[in-house]
């Protein structure tokens, strides 16, 4: 078994990391893999008898035309006088911290032992109920936490950790929006998407399953978020709006995703697909060539940016953001939780 680290340049969002992980996990010999979008790095544990390092690198590259470089393991430097001198401040901080901690730990230990003995005595005498024992133990834990200093500031108590609540975004949904499903459904999925994004294509299939499985309970609202590094995304979004002008937004939406990898995007194909769907080709072509809906597409993009969208797909489930083309089961869990409230 071997462990290797890789630098991956070119990931644009969390979905890129998820896709790379999926591609690698499908290979025989991959034991575990973790890809981090923020650091642009991957750690892979693999069986060298079944897969070679070069195959791993090639798989990552093919997942999205990424630049991949193996990161060498850093060797531990032997301690020397130079090393001690360089870390002098840190060493002094640790020493002073230890000097402070020693008497405080002893004092805290006496307090805890004393409290524990008192609790044990009361339990034996039958004067504490089980729930009161739990509360007493909680008080002991609190006492320990309040008296132990933080590592960064030995003289300060460690602050309590309060989990941040998710931000719930508000959307004004009207019948002028692109809506698929029952308008009055209790669950609203607002998706910011890019027609040229391969992860959005995958997510398109997940959303179709959700709408099918939760018929009447979920509605999908589509909004544009064309990414700048996708050269045809803006025009594809405009083309879908031109189709909407003739009452066929969702038909054209599906056509785009179904042909992303099969045919590729171009102005000629955008116009051809309009004809395939029975649209008035002259009106459609004039609309697309004039950039009639360019501002509308950018208005969606601006709204997404204001709501902290930084990649596609980005799906808000009743206002709470779920980023990336994540598995169906994750969305199912979120939807079921809301329906059961």
Steps between C-alpha positions, in 0.01 A plus 500: 500500500630844403400857581555783253419871500429702186471868413204549263478834320183598318219403737233770495256382767424225752329300229836461325642337812198269532529391136870421534431294812226307318724429200783372718277287722375317192854368437603165638780543748385833643449450873413854602516847348434852622507806273492849649383780270623784722857371525492355145653179634417130510608216725471149354555169678538217251620144442812530285448141379174598330548860386803710417563860596503602134149358457377707795646817351348424160157436653510837679605679182221341297236600757521861387822580315680581825872552558625240748829478684604259773596662829811350656497403866686748718779347704527596864802722559725392788499734795796736506605823665370692200165328530476587871597857432241536224226375731614689804182702538281193461715308751475777761124520445464128557713512815306792650175333403608175668604685815158660515309185422664277762357659820170568329465137393575388856240739641243391242574137582426554869173677416389221267592224747316680778187548292509140377527362854208712614287378209594138568404537868164651416427226248578231755268669750225514239483878505571553130278382216664377174414821314652701784817293475521584128458869577766485770743331262426769242583765760834330566583499129406866482725577796791326331443692176471836676821458699729370228663782299516505124821393331542832321432713807591322826340769715163488327223245543404294196186651341202273445457374146161589355416334173415747229148477374464467121402812311150481356459705184165647397380483139202671346348233277230595250348323202735699276790289632608178330316249721473124461255319727197613699516876556353456852733217603628530860865445402675742265832424333658811350782387275772731366646316205727521198397311185865433412592364843548119499404483868174680421431235238541233767287701743231530231445124528483519881241779486287304255494208744408732788211651303380155403524355853349806670228579251283781636733559796800662329529778245818593314586860415778542244732803501801571281856513631727481192863468608754716322733215408223322306505679163152391387315516834372856465367446149345166596312674779383770259386230257286341772337838561431539128331158512303612805370792295330238286379299800763225500756582767505158665506312170802704394655468847486120466631514144806693611595260778433194285735631231778648714736209445330340199517790256678789665388862516511756220270769365421272206392221733296735718305603193472144370352376828241776489388364165498144638255615770268660243576859595468785252860501385505854361368646825734285705806591293421872515456476875828315553705714260378824655590404857144583603520314831866557588410738782239263638758223522745732674230611745469137612878480532506814713226364726694179547818689587312704759374177654855361532493267199859444387468193278252279322276328557378684809161388631306673775263261679236723657766769516792292633792462260630160396803547274602253234363202312457300817334158517123460486500354853626827648219699340250234602611530861461880491158485334367227730615700800307806383189300416502339846525828687 
